[in-house]
Amino acid sequence: MEGIIESPDKFTLARELREKGNTPISIEEVKEKEGILSVKLSFFSRVSLSEKIMFTNNLSGMLTAGLSLSRALSILEKQSTNHALCDILRGLEEDISKGNSLSEGMKKFPKIFSGIFVPMVHAGEESGNLPSTLTEVGISLKKSYDLNKKIKGAMTYPGIILCAMIVIGIFMMIYVVPTLTKTFKDLGTELPTSTKIIIWISDTISQHIILFFAIIVFVIIGIVLLSKLKLVQRYFDRIILYIPVIGNIVKEVNTARTARTMSSLLLSGVSISNSLSITEEVLQNVHYKELIHKSIGSIEKGMVLSASFKENIFLYPIMMGEMVEVGEETGNLSKMLLDIANFYENEVDNKTKDLSTIIEPVLMLIIGAVVGIFAVSMIKPMYSVMNNIS
């Protein structure tokens, strides 16, 4: 006999065939078309977080209204303007028509449905409450989106100012300083050390412009490549926690993310061990990931979760450990984690607003110092020449 049977792997299929009284001679794996589509999408397409939020909210609304899952996916496919998302929805719809679950279909697109998506949807399917679970996924993604947006918004202003300073500085070194340098050489006056340094930088840049920009490009590429090394990332993630103001915001962001993710997963019926594993994937800071990973081992040994947070007050605030402990004692851990998430999300919101107020005077001081040094270095030789003439 010949045929195609779905199975997790060759060994499982061989065992199942023998149990039915058959003797397998040859078993070959056949890749599904959706797998190729998934690989293609991971390289050439992108689905934004806001589109994922709209997808979960709309799908939840349609299922609540009584539409079948296949029909809801078909409508979302027709409404979407993102070609990548259309292909994904078409693939999910085909999986549903074959009798597979939504979570199984999502597993084929790990780049798109990562983190809390698959386990929460699976838990919703198991409990028969998929619409409300999708609503919870949408809320969790929205909170994450808002948090990222606030952080990026707070860093946009200083980023633009610093970039403008660098561009103006390079422009002056290439076009303004050489003109003044020529004047100083014609007058033959003795130059201060600061002026000599500025002239040397200007000469180096203006005479080797292509090399200068090439070095900048290589430095940027080098920083990007080094940042991907685990050792470098580990040191960087540690240093950022010690930076005044920024470090506290990073800690509160990771606390809010940990609490929000675990709360959503626990409310959906995911076990605490699996919730911690998924939370580890969601977090980006290496030290937080390591702590959560250790917590999984502690939980499996019978220890309470609050102990892990209490022993690491440098990473997580004291309030985190105390409230988690209360949640464990009262059997209402998911509710306590949700309260923690809401509290620290509000804290981050307030601090990112204050961050702009703090950064603005600091930037003004830096700009004033740079302009002052440049002005003194260029004007001082001129006063020396005028004094000699008088």
Secondary structure, DSSP 8 states (H G I E B T S, - for coil): -------SSHHHHHHHHHHTT---S-------HHHHHHHHHHHH----HHHHHHHHHHHHHHHHTT--HHHHHHHHHHH---HHHHHHHHHHHHHHHTT--HHHHHTT-TTTS-TTHHHHHHHHHHHT-HHHHHHHHHHHHHHHHHHHHHHHHHHHHHHHHHHHHHHHHHHIIIIIHHHHHHHHHHHT----HHHHHHHHHHHHHHHTHHHHHHHHHHHHHHHHHHHTSHHHHHHHHHHHHHSTTHHHHHHHHHHHHHHHHHHHHHHTT--HHHHHHHHHHH--SHHHHHHHHHHHHHHHTT--HHHHHHT-TTTS-HHHHHHHHHHHHHT-HHHHHHHHHHHHHHHHHHHHHHHHHHHHHHHHHHHHHHHHHHHHHHHHHHHHHHHHH-
